[in-house]
Amino acid sequence: MRRLISRFISDTTGATSIEYALIAAGISIVILVAVNELGTRLNTKYTSVESAIR
């Protein structure tokens, strides 16, 4: 039993995939925030152009 627990603790094969998943999640959050901010700014621009045309 002690050897099984020792092997489980020293096994790092899943660590890389977890790290990649965390990096992908972080990049996704950054992209979502950037696109949301860009959308807000474009909406403001289009609203000001629409007001100028009227």
Buried (B, 14 or more C-beta within 10 A) or exposed (E): EEEEEEEEEEEEEEEEEEEEEEEEEEEEEEEEEEEEEEEEEEEEEEEEEEEEEE
